[in-house]
Amino acid sequence: MGHNKAFEFAAMPNAEGYFGEYGGSLVPEQLLKVMQDIDKAYQEIRVTPEFQNELRDLHRYYVGRPSPLYYARRLSEHCGGAKIYLKREDLNHTGAHKINHSLGEALLAKHMGKTRVIAETGAGQHGVAMATACALVGIDCEIHMGEIDIAKEAPNVVKMKILGAKVVPVTRGTKTLKDAVDSAFEEYLKDTDSTLYAIGSVVGPHPFPMMVRDFQQVIGEEARDQIQEMEGRLPDALVACVGGGSNAMGLFTAFLNDTDVEIYGVEPAGKGLDTPDHAATLTLGKPGAVHGFKCYVLQDEDGEPLPVHSIASGLDYPGVGPQHSYLKDLGRVNYISATDDECLDAFMTLSRREGIIPALESSHALAGAMRLARELDKDKIIVVNLSGRGDKDADYVANKLGL
Ligand SMILES: *Cc1c(COP(=O)(O)O)cnc(C)c1O
């Protein structure tokens, strides 16, 4: 039984990019061919020793992997229950997990002979990671970003420019992430020969949900070895925040077949699930389609994506990765949520108990883990993905709390 299931998870998605009924490549004919070419190139190079070695060396000498697995003793004592371990993706070069897939995508672009990478960014985190990877690999980088986000995230815009990226302000529609994606795709369609579109999470048309997951799964592979070394066994629970879902898939993938390990994804409940101001897609959305793939979507009666909100800009997306949609239906992963206020509380608690300032996105995972730890006995073990550091959020939180 267990063996069959292992095979099932390893084989996902199928050749058309479906995880159960979710995923696929729901794009115009012209783009479908382009996506198939990317899939083919990826399948070819991913197994070559050159690509594997290049990525492994970059992980080690450039990103600083393996990232530590850290036992948060004072945080655990504060909660008074299970032991909480943090997977320190915040210590990676550029401060979050996003460098993992950005390096993979930039290397793929180079191997495909592309001269430019184009990408969208919300808070600017994917933009900075992509600009970094492109500077390293030596190809041009163009980042589309909503005008409102540009104003809000000035330090990241400056970093992208220093790193040599061209930042294109998006002035249409909501002037935020959703329209930045549309704008970047339009620009991409003008020149798919010399350009690779680099998506920033486990979303979008096939092969991106699979490819970005593969580039991120090093997180869980390391954590699995590390916890066995430190505790002599697997954890009882995993917790990660879910925006598009890449850091979560990165941690979860290595444990999907360990059915004794409970898995939790934490979505942003914003100002509350009973208000319109949240982005809890798996908790309150319905199956639908956005940006070229099928998944759970927060949508109105006509299937149009709803406006979303989270205190963490990296989590406010009305869709979610197709594999998460599938894992929800299977019941393998429990999707829970944390509000803006719970996120702020977790942000301050980790800062003051451990001297680690987490990203507001990661603080959602912490909030979920702290709640879970209180319910569990002291001999239980929880591994939390600390997806990024909170430098970018420090001013905002200080203002908000009047510090
Ligand atoms: C972008 C971001 C996220 C959300 O993206 P996922 O694809 O859901 O991982 C989470 N944490 C940090 C630090 C981020 O920058």
The ligand as an SDF file (V2000), in Angstrom:
LIG
                    3D

 15 15  0  0  0  0  0  0  0  0999 V2000
    7.1820   35.0250   -1.7890 C   0  0  0  0  0  0  0  0  0  0  0  0
    7.2990   34.5740   -0.4010 C   0  0  0  0  0  0  0  0  0  0  0  0
    6.3830   33.6450    0.1450 C   0  0  0  0  0  0  0  0  0  0  0  0
    5.1820   33.1620   -0.5910 C   0  0  0  0  0  0  0  0  0  0  0  0
    5.4300   32.4120   -1.7330 O   0  0  0  0  0  0  0  0  0  0  0  0
    5.2270   30.8420   -1.7710 P   0  0  0  0  0  0  0  0  0  0  0  0
    5.3240   30.5200   -3.2230 O   0  0  0  0  0  0  0  0  0  0  0  0
    3.8750   30.5350   -1.1890 O   0  0  0  0  0  0  0  0  0  0  0  0
    6.3120   30.2470   -0.9750 O   0  0  0  0  0  0  0  0  0  0  0  0
    6.6140   33.1850    1.4370 C   0  0  0  0  0  0  0  0  0  0  0  0
    7.6560   33.6270    2.1700 N   0  0  0  0  0  0  0  0  0  0  0  0
    8.5450   34.5260    1.6740 C   0  0  0  0  0  0  0  0  0  0  0  0
    9.6630   34.9740    2.5600 C   0  0  0  0  0  0  0  0  0  0  0  0
    8.3960   35.0320    0.3800 C   0  0  0  0  0  0  0  0  0  0  0  0
    9.2740   35.9180   -0.0840 O   0  0  0  0  0  0  0  0  0  0  0  0
  1  2  1  0
  2  3  1  0
  2 14  2  0
  3  4  1  0
  3 10  2  0
  4  5  1  0
  5  6  1  0
  6  7  2  0
  6  8  1  0
  6  9  1  0
 10 11  1  0
 11 12  2  0
 12 13  1  0
 12 14  1  0
 14 15  1  0
M  END
$$$$
